[in-house]
Amino acid sequence: MKKNIFFILSVIICLGELSCNKDFLSKTDPTRVGANVFYKDQKELEQAVNGVYGQLQGIINSQWLYNELPSDNTTVDFNPGDRGQAPSIEAFEFWTVNSGTGNINSMYVSYYNALYNINNALAKLKNATTIADSVSAKFEGQLKFLRGYYYFELTQYFGDVILITEPLEVPSKAWDYQRVPQAQVYTQIETDLKDAASMLPVRYTGADIGRVTKGAALALLGKVYLTEKKYPDAVATLQQVLPLGYSLVPNYADVFDPQKKNGPESIFEVQYQGGNDLGEWSSFIYTFAPRLSKDAVTGWPQSNPGGWNIPTNDMIASYEAGDLRKAASIGLDFKSPITGDVIPYIKKYDHPHAIYGRTDDDWPVLRYSDVLLMLAEAINEATGPTTEAFGYLNQVRKRADLPEVSGLDKEAFRAKVLHERRVELAFVNWRWFDLKRTQTPDQLTQFLNAYGAVEKANPTVSRQGTPYSSGDYIFQSYEVLYPIPNNEILVNSKLTQNPGYQ
C-alpha cells in the first residue's frame, strides 16, 4: 500500500487503555475526538480502516517472539553481561514463561486493542448511509479478515479466549467478559473469513495495493480448516486460491526483496515504508542481527543490534544439500569478536536502506508457496498422497533446486511436507503453530525436550561460561498454551487461568 494507508488513527479509544486504570471510566480526554463524532463519511471510515492496518504493524513487529523463538527454529545471541531481557524475551526461548511475563501482557492487550477498533469501525460502517455499497463491502471485508486473523492467533496462543464482536458501549463491561470455548471462536473466525472472501476483490491497483484481498481470506480460511483438521474443507477452500493469478517467483530471495514487494507470490504482507519520515519503517534486521555485529550486517556502524531470533544449529542443518533457500535465509558470514565463532542471523530482512534504523522490508504473512504446501498436506490427510499432492509439494521443491519426491506413503509424505514447510517458511512466524497443529501436547513435549537437550549440550551461540538455569529448556505439555496475563485476571475476576499456570 502507498502512504495513504499508513494513516495511524489516534482518535479511537483502545480497550487496552480501559484495562489499565478504572479511574479512566470517570474521565474524558479533551484532546480526543469522540467516536460518535468521527466516522461521519467515507474518508473518515477509510482512515479508521487504515488505523487498524497500522496496529497490525505493531503486532507483527514482535510476533517472532511468540511464534519463532519458542520453536526449534531460533535462539538468542546470549549476552552474559546483560540479563535485563531474560524475564521478558529469553523466557520464550527457554520455556519459562509465566502469567507475569511482561511481553505476554503486552501481546494480549495489543490484540484486544485492535479488535476493539475493528468492532467499533464495523458498527459505524453498518450505520453509514452515505457510502456506496461496493465501497462499504471492501471496508467490511478488510476488517472482518483482520478480526478473523487476530482471533486465529489468539486462540492458537491461549486456547479459549474472550470473544467480542460488538462495540464496547459501556466501558465497565470490559470486566464482565469470560473466555468461550475454542470451538466457538473458530466458528466466528470461519464466518468472518467467509464473509471477507465474498466481499473482497481479487486485486487492487495504485495506492490500494497491499490491502487484504479475496485470496488472502481464502488462504487464511484454508489454514484455519487445516488447523481444525477439517481436511476436505481445507482442500476445497485452498483450491479456490489457485486460479486467482498467484505464482511462485523464480528466485526465492525476491520474495523478501523490498524492491519487489507485493509480487506474484505475495498473498498478504504487512506493509512498511522506509527512507522517509512517515514513521512507517520496519527495523527487523536491527532486532535479528548478532548483537556485536554493528555495521557488518546492518551497514551502519552506530547500530547496536539485538541479537534475537538467531537461527539454530538444528535449523541450519535442516536444509538439504543444494537447497537455494539456505543462502537466501541465513547469513553465516559474521564471527563473534569475542569467541571467533560464526553467529548465524536471519538474512531475509537484510537489505540496504538509506536511513539508519529505517528499513523498507515488508513482512510476508501469506504466500502462494504456503498455499501449495497446505494443499499438499490437506490432500494427504484426507485421502493419502495423490499425484496432485505430490505435484504441489514438488512445485515448491523445484524452485529450491531440489529433486522431486515420489513414492512416499501417508506418514512419510506428512513428514516431508512438514519439513518443507519449515525451510520454505522459515522465520515468517508459522513454525510454532505448525508444531502445535501437527503434534499432540505429549508429542510436542517430547520433541521440544529432545531439541532442548541438544541445544543445551551444544549451544548455537556460546554462553561464555554462564551456566543454564535449572529450568531452561524444560518443556511441559501445558505450555503448548501461553498463560492468561496476570494483570488481566486481576482486573477481571471472571477470567480463568490456563491449567499449569498460577
PLY file of the C-alpha trace (Angstrom):
ply
format ascii 1.0
element vertex 502
property float x
property float y
property float z
element edge 501
property int vertex1
property int vertex2
end_header
0.00 0.00 0.00
1.08 3.53 -0.61
1.46 6.04 2.17
-2.25 6.87 2.39
-2.85 3.53 4.09
-0.30 4.39 6.74
-2.56 6.94 8.46
-2.43 5.80 12.05
-5.73 6.53 13.69
-5.19 8.13 17.09
-8.75 9.20 17.86
-10.22 5.84 18.85
-10.45 4.71 22.47
-8.49 1.49 22.95
-9.58 -1.45 25.06
-6.06 -1.78 26.40
-6.34 1.68 27.93
-9.56 0.66 29.63
-7.80 -2.21 31.36
-5.02 -0.04 32.77
-6.88 2.05 35.31
-10.50 2.02 36.41
-10.33 5.79 37.05
-10.47 6.10 33.28
-14.16 5.27 33.45
-14.99 8.60 35.07
-12.74 10.79 32.95
-12.94 12.29 29.47
-9.85 13.16 27.49
-10.47 16.60 25.91
-7.75 16.00 23.29
-9.57 13.08 21.70
-12.29 13.14 19.08
-15.31 11.15 20.22
-16.21 8.06 18.24
-19.73 9.42 17.76
-18.33 12.50 16.01
-15.85 10.60 13.86
-16.84 8.06 11.15
-19.22 10.51 9.50
-18.16 9.91 5.89
-16.20 7.61 3.59
-12.91 9.41 4.15
-13.04 9.02 7.91
-14.10 5.38 7.71
-11.17 4.75 5.40
-8.90 6.40 7.95
-10.32 4.06 10.60
-9.55 1.03 8.44
-6.06 2.35 7.78
-5.61 2.79 11.52
-6.35 -0.90 12.02
-3.67 -1.74 9.44
-1.30 0.48 11.41
-1.94 -1.58 14.54
-1.10 -4.70 12.56
2.42 -3.35 12.09
2.89 -3.15 15.85
1.67 -6.71 16.35
3.89 -8.12 13.60
6.95 -6.26 14.94
7.13 -8.58 17.95
5.37 -11.70 16.64
8.68 -13.54 16.17
8.94 -13.65 19.95
5.82 -15.81 20.29
5.97 -17.84 17.07
9.65 -18.48 16.27
11.71 -18.18 19.45
9.84 -20.92 21.40
10.36 -23.32 18.48
13.41 -25.20 17.23
13.98 -22.52 14.57
15.67 -19.76 16.55
17.56 -18.96 19.72
19.29 -15.94 21.30
22.73 -14.40 20.89
23.44 -14.79 24.58
24.77 -11.72 26.37
26.35 -12.72 29.70
26.88 -9.07 30.63
23.23 -8.02 30.34
20.48 -10.21 31.74
17.87 -7.44 31.66
15.84 -9.08 28.91
15.90 -12.56 30.44
12.46 -12.36 32.08
10.69 -10.88 29.07
12.41 -12.33 25.97
14.62 -15.25 26.96
11.63 -16.75 28.80
10.17 -17.69 25.41
13.39 -19.33 24.25
13.86 -21.34 27.46
10.13 -22.06 28.05
9.97 -20.27 31.38
7.03 -18.01 30.54
4.58 -17.36 33.36
1.48 -15.22 33.88
3.62 -12.27 34.96
5.89 -12.26 31.90
5.64 -8.71 30.62
5.55 -9.43 26.91
2.59 -11.80 27.31
0.56 -8.96 28.77
1.71 -6.55 26.04
0.79 -9.00 23.30
-2.61 -9.80 24.79
-3.55 -6.14 25.15
-2.34 -5.24 21.65
-4.63 -7.83 20.07
-7.69 -6.74 22.00
-6.83 -3.11 21.33
-7.01 -3.85 17.61
-10.19 -5.93 17.99
-11.89 -3.10 19.84
-11.16 -0.73 16.97
-12.29 -3.28 14.38
-15.60 -3.87 16.13
-16.19 -0.15 16.51
-15.42 0.53 12.84
-17.69 -2.31 11.70
-20.57 -0.97 13.76
-20.13 2.54 12.39
-19.86 1.17 8.87
-23.14 -0.70 9.29
-24.91 2.57 10.06
-23.22 4.62 7.35
-25.72 5.79 4.75
-23.52 7.95 2.54
-21.12 5.24 1.37
-21.67 3.20 -1.78
-22.36 -0.48 -1.14
-19.34 -1.56 -3.18
-17.02 0.62 -1.10
-18.65 -0.41 2.15
-18.19 -4.08 1.27
-14.45 -3.61 0.75
-14.10 -1.91 4.13
-16.14 -4.61 5.84
-14.20 -7.40 4.16
-10.85 -5.98 5.24
-11.99 -5.52 8.82
-13.50 -8.99 9.06
-10.35 -10.57 7.63
-8.24 -8.84 10.27
-10.67 -9.81 13.03
-10.53 -13.42 11.87
-6.74 -13.27 11.70
-6.43 -11.85 15.21
-8.78 -14.39 16.74
-6.98 -17.20 14.94
-3.73 -16.02 16.50
-5.27 -15.52 19.95
-6.85 -18.96 20.12
-3.57 -20.53 19.00
-1.79 -18.72 21.81
-4.33 -19.09 24.62
-6.96 -21.69 23.66
-10.31 -20.43 24.97
-10.40 -16.64 24.75
-12.76 -13.72 25.25
-14.82 -13.34 22.07
-16.11 -9.83 21.35
-17.73 -8.91 18.04
-19.64 -5.78 19.05
-18.51 -2.34 20.24
-17.91 -1.91 23.93
-20.63 0.67 24.57
-20.29 0.64 28.37
-16.63 0.53 29.43
-17.37 -1.24 32.72
-18.49 -4.29 30.76
-14.84 -4.89 29.86
-14.54 -6.60 33.25
-17.55 -8.87 32.71
-16.37 -10.94 29.74
-15.49 -14.59 30.14
-13.48 -16.93 27.93
-15.53 -19.00 25.49
-14.67 -22.47 24.15
-12.14 -22.59 21.35
-14.70 -24.23 19.04
-16.94 -21.17 19.35
-14.02 -18.90 18.47
-13.27 -20.99 15.38
-16.89 -20.70 14.26
-16.60 -16.91 14.39
-13.26 -16.99 12.56
-14.75 -19.10 9.77
-17.74 -16.76 9.47
-15.56 -13.67 9.29
-13.23 -15.13 6.68
-16.08 -16.46 4.52
-17.68 -13.02 4.61
-14.36 -11.39 3.77
-13.77 -13.73 0.81
-17.20 -12.86 -0.60
-16.66 -9.10 -0.24
-13.07 -8.52 -1.23
-11.63 -8.05 -4.73
-9.04 -10.35 -6.27
-6.69 -7.44 -6.93
-6.15 -3.81 -6.00
-4.41 -1.16 -8.05
-2.48 2.01 -7.34
-2.45 3.27 -3.78
-4.56 0.34 -2.54
-2.05 -2.38 -3.44
-1.22 -4.27 -0.27
-4.71 -4.31 1.21
-6.38 -7.59 2.07
-7.78 -9.47 -0.93
-10.11 -12.37 -1.63
-7.08 -14.64 -1.99
-5.84 -13.68 1.47
-9.21 -14.50 3.04
-9.37 -17.88 1.29
-5.75 -18.74 2.13
-6.24 -17.93 5.81
-9.55 -19.80 5.91
-7.77 -22.81 4.44
-5.14 -22.56 7.16
-7.88 -22.40 9.78
-9.55 -25.53 8.39
-6.18 -27.29 8.32
-5.66 -26.38 11.99
-9.12 -27.70 12.85
-8.33 -30.89 10.91
-11.25 -30.24 8.56
-9.20 -31.54 5.67
-11.84 -31.73 2.90
-12.88 -28.15 3.70
-9.23 -27.07 3.62
-8.73 -28.67 0.22
-11.89 -27.14 -1.28
-11.04 -23.68 0.08
-7.36 -23.64 -0.87
-8.13 -24.86 -4.38
-10.11 -21.64 -4.86
-6.87 -19.71 -4.50
-5.19 -21.47 -7.43
-7.00 -19.67 -10.29
-6.60 -16.19 -8.78
-3.35 -15.43 -10.60
-0.67 -16.14 -7.97
2.57 -17.89 -8.88
5.97 -18.77 -7.43
8.64 -16.26 -8.33
11.71 -17.95 -9.89
14.17 -16.60 -7.31
13.25 -17.34 -3.69
15.18 -14.31 -2.38
12.97 -12.00 -4.43
10.05 -12.79 -2.13
11.74 -10.72 0.57
13.33 -8.02 -1.61
11.87 -4.58 -0.75
12.29 -3.59 -4.39
9.92 -6.41 -5.41
7.31 -6.32 -2.66
3.71 -7.38 -3.30
4.87 -9.60 -6.16
3.03 -12.51 -7.80
3.77 -14.88 -4.91
2.55 -12.47 -2.23
-0.97 -13.10 -0.97
-0.78 -10.86 2.07
2.17 -8.99 3.51
2.27 -6.32 6.17
3.33 -3.08 4.54
6.24 -0.95 5.74
7.87 2.10 4.20
11.44 3.17 4.92
13.53 6.02 3.62
11.26 8.81 4.86
9.85 10.48 7.98
6.35 8.98 7.83
7.03 6.68 10.78
6.09 3.53 8.86
9.50 1.91 8.52
10.47 -1.58 9.63
13.64 -2.49 11.52
13.70 -6.28 11.70
17.38 -6.67 10.85
18.30 -4.41 13.79
16.49 -6.86 16.05
17.80 -10.03 14.41
21.46 -9.23 13.62
24.12 -10.57 16.04
24.42 -8.13 18.91
28.10 -7.26 18.31
27.89 -7.15 14.53
27.44 -3.36 14.26
27.73 -2.40 10.56
28.88 -5.87 9.45
25.23 -6.80 8.93
23.12 -3.63 9.07
25.63 -1.47 7.15
25.50 1.23 9.85
28.45 1.46 12.31
26.34 3.13 15.01
23.91 0.21 15.13
23.55 -1.87 18.26
21.63 -4.97 17.11
19.51 -7.02 19.47
20.87 -10.48 18.69
17.42 -12.00 18.96
15.83 -14.71 16.81
19.15 -16.29 15.81
18.83 -19.39 13.56
19.70 -22.54 15.49
22.22 -25.19 14.55
19.23 -27.51 14.17
17.57 -25.12 11.71
20.75 -24.70 9.67
21.23 -28.47 9.46
17.64 -28.98 8.27
18.39 -27.69 4.75
19.08 -30.38 2.18
22.30 -30.17 0.19
21.88 -27.76 -2.71
18.77 -26.03 -1.29
18.92 -22.48 -2.68
16.78 -21.19 0.16
19.52 -21.60 2.73
21.77 -18.81 1.40
18.78 -16.51 0.98
17.53 -17.19 4.51
20.56 -17.44 6.79
23.72 -15.37 6.98
26.84 -17.26 8.02
29.40 -14.53 7.41
29.73 -12.94 10.85
32.17 -14.13 13.52
31.98 -13.09 17.14
34.83 -10.73 18.05
34.91 -12.45 21.46
34.85 -16.16 20.64
35.67 -16.19 16.93
32.66 -18.42 16.34
30.24 -17.87 13.46
26.99 -16.40 14.71
24.20 -17.01 12.19
21.47 -14.46 11.53
18.27 -14.16 9.54
19.18 -12.79 6.13
15.67 -12.47 4.70
15.28 -8.99 6.13
18.81 -7.75 5.48
18.70 -5.21 2.66
20.41 -1.86 2.02
18.49 1.14 3.34
19.07 4.88 3.06
18.36 5.98 6.63
19.79 4.44 9.78
17.25 2.27 11.58
14.60 2.60 8.87
14.30 -0.40 6.61
11.77 -0.91 3.84
11.20 -4.63 4.40
7.60 -5.82 4.41
6.62 -8.86 6.46
5.20 -11.79 4.46
2.18 -13.34 6.19
0.58 -15.45 3.45
2.32 -16.63 0.28
1.43 -18.86 -2.63
4.06 -21.42 -1.60
2.29 -21.71 1.76
-0.98 -22.44 -0.08
0.68 -25.14 -2.19
2.15 -26.85 0.86
-1.12 -26.60 2.80
-2.92 -28.17 -0.14
-0.41 -31.00 -0.29
-0.82 -31.62 3.43
-4.61 -31.42 3.44
-4.96 -33.81 0.49
-2.60 -36.28 2.13
-4.52 -36.17 5.41
-7.86 -36.54 3.63
-7.07 -39.23 1.07
-3.37 -40.11 1.23
-0.59 -38.84 -1.06
-2.12 -38.42 -4.51
-0.43 -37.31 -7.71
-1.97 -33.88 -7.14
-0.48 -33.65 -3.64
2.98 -34.63 -4.89
2.63 -32.00 -7.62
2.04 -29.17 -5.16
4.93 -30.27 -2.95
7.29 -30.63 -5.89
6.48 -27.18 -7.27
7.98 -25.72 -4.11
10.96 -28.06 -4.14
11.71 -27.37 -7.79
12.02 -23.64 -7.11
14.58 -24.50 -4.41
16.53 -26.59 -6.97
15.76 -29.82 -5.11
14.80 -33.14 -6.71
11.17 -34.15 -6.88
9.91 -36.71 -4.38
7.64 -39.64 -5.12
6.54 -42.99 -3.80
6.03 -41.88 -0.19
3.32 -43.36 1.99
0.98 -41.15 4.03
3.22 -40.91 7.09
6.39 -40.24 5.12
4.61 -37.66 2.98
3.34 -35.92 6.12
6.88 -35.69 7.49
8.23 -34.43 4.17
5.61 -31.67 3.92
6.24 -30.52 7.50
9.98 -30.40 6.80
9.34 -28.49 3.59
7.18 -26.00 5.46
9.96 -25.48 7.98
12.57 -24.45 5.42
10.23 -22.71 2.96
8.52 -20.66 5.68
11.50 -20.25 7.99
11.41 -17.09 10.10
7.99 -15.83 8.94
6.20 -16.81 12.16
4.41 -20.07 11.32
6.72 -22.67 12.88
5.21 -22.65 16.38
1.68 -23.06 15.04
2.78 -25.83 12.66
4.33 -27.76 15.52
1.22 -27.36 17.67
-1.05 -28.31 14.78
0.78 -31.49 13.78
1.63 -32.92 17.21
-0.28 -33.76 20.36
0.81 -31.93 23.52
2.66 -35.03 24.69
4.37 -35.48 21.33
5.37 -31.81 21.24
6.72 -32.06 24.77
8.92 -34.99 23.82
10.01 -33.29 20.60
10.97 -29.98 22.22
12.73 -31.54 25.20
14.84 -33.61 22.81
15.69 -30.48 20.81
16.39 -28.54 24.01
18.76 -31.18 25.32
20.82 -30.97 22.12
20.85 -27.17 22.12
21.81 -27.14 25.78
24.69 -29.57 25.19
25.95 -27.67 22.14
24.60 -24.10 22.11
24.27 -22.36 18.78
25.85 -19.29 20.39
28.48 -19.59 23.11
27.32 -18.71 26.63
30.90 -17.74 27.51
30.93 -19.78 30.69
27.50 -18.77 32.00
25.61 -21.90 33.10
21.99 -22.55 32.22
19.35 -22.14 34.90
17.81 -25.36 36.16
14.51 -24.74 34.38
15.94 -23.76 30.99
14.83 -25.94 28.05
12.43 -27.96 30.20
9.11 -28.01 28.35
5.91 -29.29 29.93
2.79 -30.21 28.00
0.64 -27.44 29.46
3.00 -24.91 27.88
1.51 -25.53 24.43
-0.76 -22.67 25.53
0.50 -19.40 26.93
-0.82 -18.16 30.28
-3.56 -15.57 30.51
-1.73 -12.44 31.73
-2.00 -11.98 35.47
-2.86 -8.28 35.02
-5.98 -9.23 33.07
-7.13 -11.66 35.75
-6.61 -9.02 38.40
-8.98 -6.58 36.67
-11.47 -9.25 35.59
-12.13 -11.87 38.24
-14.28 -13.83 35.77
-11.21 -14.81 33.73
-9.79 -18.25 34.40
-6.14 -19.24 34.04
-4.87 -21.96 31.70
-4.00 -25.21 33.54
-0.44 -25.44 34.83
-0.01 -21.71 35.45
-0.59 -19.78 38.64
0 1
1 2
2 3
3 4
4 5
5 6
6 7
7 8
8 9
9 10
10 11
11 12
12 13
13 14
14 15
15 16
16 17
17 18
18 19
19 20
20 21
21 22
22 23
23 24
24 25
25 26
26 27
27 28
28 29
29 30
30 31
31 32
32 33
33 34
34 35
35 36
36 37
37 38
38 39
39 40
40 41
41 42
42 43
43 44
44 45
45 46
46 47
47 48
48 49
49 50
50 51
51 52
52 53
53 54
54 55
55 56
56 57
57 58
58 59
59 60
60 61
61 62
62 63
63 64
64 65
65 66
66 67
67 68
68 69
69 70
70 71
71 72
72 73
73 74
74 75
75 76
76 77
77 78
78 79
79 80
80 81
81 82
82 83
83 84
84 85
85 86
86 87
87 88
88 89
89 90
90 91
91 92
92 93
93 94
94 95
95 96
96 97
97 98
98 99
99 100
100 101
101 102
102 103
103 104
104 105
105 106
106 107
107 108
108 109
109 110
110 111
111 112
112 113
113 114
114 115
115 116
116 117
117 118
118 119
119 120
120 121
121 122
122 123
123 124
124 125
125 126
126 127
127 128
128 129
129 130
130 131
131 132
132 133
133 134
134 135
135 136
136 137
137 138
138 139
139 140
140 141
141 142
142 143
143 144
144 145
145 146
146 147
147 148
148 149
149 150
150 151
151 152
152 153
153 154
154 155
155 156
156 157
157 158
158 159
159 160
160 161
161 162
162 163
163 164
164 165
165 166
166 167
167 168
168 169
169 170
170 171
171 172
172 173
173 174
174 175
175 176
176 177
177 178
178 179
179 180
180 181
181 182
182 183
183 184
184 185
185 186
186 187
187 188
188 189
189 190
190 191
191 192
192 193
193 194
194 195
195 196
196 197
197 198
198 199
199 200
200 201
201 202
202 203
203 204
204 205
205 206
206 207
207 208
208 209
209 210
210 211
211 212
212 213
213 214
214 215
215 216
216 217
217 218
218 219
219 220
220 221
221 222
222 223
223 224
224 225
225 226
226 227
227 228
228 229
229 230
230 231
231 232
232 233
233 234
234 235
235 236
236 237
237 238
238 239
239 240
240 241
241 242
242 243
243 244
244 245
245 246
246 247
247 248
248 249
249 250
250 251
251 252
252 253
253 254
254 255
255 256
256 257
257 258
258 259
259 260
260 261
261 262
262 263
263 264
264 265
265 266
266 267
267 268
268 269
269 270
270 271
271 272
272 273
273 274
274 275
275 276
276 277
277 278
278 279
279 280
280 281
281 282
282 283
283 284
284 285
285 286
286 287
287 288
288 289
289 290
290 291
291 292
292 293
293 294
294 295
295 296
296 297
297 298
298 299
299 300
300 301
301 302
302 303
303 304
304 305
305 306
306 307
307 308
308 309
309 310
310 311
311 312
312 313
313 314
314 315
315 316
316 317
317 318
318 319
319 320
320 321
321 322
322 323
323 324
324 325
325 326
326 327
327 328
328 329
329 330
330 331
331 332
332 333
333 334
334 335
335 336
336 337
337 338
338 339
339 340
340 341
341 342
342 343
343 344
344 345
345 346
346 347
347 348
348 349
349 350
350 351
351 352
352 353
353 354
354 355
355 356
356 357
357 358
358 359
359 360
360 361
361 362
362 363
363 364
364 365
365 366
366 367
367 368
368 369
369 370
370 371
371 372
372 373
373 374
374 375
375 376
376 377
377 378
378 379
379 380
380 381
381 382
382 383
383 384
384 385
385 386
386 387
387 388
388 389
389 390
390 391
391 392
392 393
393 394
394 395
395 396
396 397
397 398
398 399
399 400
400 401
401 402
402 403
403 404
404 405
405 406
406 407
407 408
408 409
409 410
410 411
411 412
412 413
413 414
414 415
415 416
416 417
417 418
418 419
419 420
420 421
421 422
422 423
423 424
424 425
425 426
426 427
427 428
428 429
429 430
430 431
431 432
432 433
433 434
434 435
435 436
436 437
437 438
438 439
439 440
440 441
441 442
442 443
443 444
444 445
445 446
446 447
447 448
448 449
449 450
450 451
451 452
452 453
453 454
454 455
455 456
456 457
457 458
458 459
459 460
460 461
461 462
462 463
463 464
464 465
465 466
466 467
467 468
468 469
469 470
470 471
471 472
472 473
473 474
474 475
475 476
476 477
477 478
478 479
479 480
480 481
481 482
482 483
483 484
484 485
485 486
486 487
487 488
488 489
489 490
490 491
491 492
492 493
493 494
494 495
495 496
496 497
497 498
498 499
499 500
500 501
